[in-house]
């Protein structure tokens, strides 16, 4: 997975962190959790606020 695979990342995060409300996470935690996902192979430095926001929104949609 790459940073641009927001839907895949959101699904993986929802599966791995079932007890977390994605509305309450900090971007620093979100960034770390994404880079720790199995199958994530992009550079940690390639992310930014817009990408993290997109992942968070996709994660929120996954949990609803």
Secondary structure, 3 states (H helix, E strand, C coil): CCCCCHHHHHHHHHHHCCCCCHHHCCHHHHHHHHHCCCCCCCCHHHCCHHHHHHHHHHHHHHHC
